[in-house]
Amino acid sequence: MEGGRIVRAYCYDGAGGDVPLRLGEPTEIERPLGVGHRGLEEGWENWHDSDWDDWHAAMPHEEHVMAIARHWGICPLDIPEAPPVDEGIYGFPAGAD
């Protein structure tokens, strides 16, 4: 986000093999990784195996996602796991029935 406006969003559904969201241009970290620049282009219904191989090679996997997150500021793998302090917090917020 920049100034409250989304400038880059990308979602690859590995289970379904789809890119349901692609907004903005790939960022400076995505370009050298070679990911985040493709969706299902027009004519995909007629793709051959080699076309699908190229497409799948351009899809991000977990290592890419973590590298991008780290570059953007925080990677979930870098967050130290805090030991549990007790049974946790449970209940309803004030004013809830």
C-alpha positions in Angstrom: 0.0 0.0 0.0 1.0 3.5 -0.7 -1.0 6.4 0.6 -3.9 4.1 1.5 -4.0 2.7 -2.0 -3.2 -0.9 -2.9 -0.4 -0.8 -5.5 0.5 -4.5 -5.6 -1.5 -7.7 -4.8 -1.0 -11.2 -6.2 -2.6 -14.4 -5.2 -1.7 -17.9 -6.6 -3.9 -20.7 -5.6 -1.6 -23.7 -5.8 -4.4 -26.2 -5.1 -6.6 -25.0 -7.8 -3.8 -23.8 -10.2 -5.3 -20.4 -10.6 -4.3 -16.7 -10.1 -7.5 -15.1 -8.9 -5.8 -11.8 -8.1 -3.1 -9.9 -9.9 -2.9 -6.2 -9.4 -0.1 -3.9 -10.2 3.4 -4.6 -11.5 5.8 -7.2 -10.0 8.0 -5.6 -7.4 11.8 -5.3 -7.3 12.1 -8.6 -5.3 9.6 -10.5 -7.5 11.3 -9.7 -10.8 14.7 -11.4 -10.0 12.8 -14.4 -8.5 10.9 -14.7 -11.8 7.5 -14.9 -10.0 4.4 -12.9 -9.7 4.2 -11.8 -13.3 1.8 -14.2 -14.9 -1.9 -15.1 -14.7 -3.9 -17.2 -17.0 -3.3 -15.4 -20.3 -5.8 -15.4 -23.1 -5.8 -18.7 -25.0 -4.7 -20.8 -22.1 -7.3 -23.4 -23.1 -5.1 -24.3 -26.0 -1.8 -24.5 -24.1 0.5 -27.5 -24.6 2.4 -29.2 -21.9 5.4 -27.0 -22.5 3.2 -23.9 -22.0 1.9 -25.2 -18.7 5.5 -26.1 -17.6 6.6 -22.5 -18.3 3.5 -21.1 -16.5 4.0 -23.3 -13.4 7.7 -22.4 -13.3 6.6 -18.7 -13.0 4.3 -19.4 -10.0 5.7 -18.6 -6.5 6.3 -21.3 -4.0 6.8 -21.0 -0.2 10.4 -20.0 -0.4 9.5 -17.2 -2.8 6.7 -16.0 -0.6 9.0 -15.9 2.5 11.8 -14.1 0.6 9.3 -11.5 -0.6 7.8 -11.1 2.8 11.3 -10.7 4.3 12.2 -8.1 1.6 8.9 -6.2 2.3 9.6 -6.0 6.0 8.6 -9.1 7.9 8.8 -12.8 7.3 6.6 -15.1 9.4 9.5 -17.5 9.8 11.6 -14.7 11.5 9.0 -14.0 14.2 10.3 -15.8 17.4 7.7 -18.1 18.9 6.8 -16.9 22.3 6.2 -19.5 24.9 2.6 -19.7 26.2 2.1 -17.6 29.2 -1.0 -19.3 30.6 -4.4 -20.6 29.4 -4.9 -17.6 27.1 -7.6 -15.1 26.7 -11.2 -16.1 26.2 -14.7 -14.6 26.6 -16.6 -11.9 24.9 -15.6 -8.3 24.4 -17.3 -5.6 26.6 -20.8 -5.0 25.4 -21.2 -8.3 23.6 -24.0 -10.7 24.6 
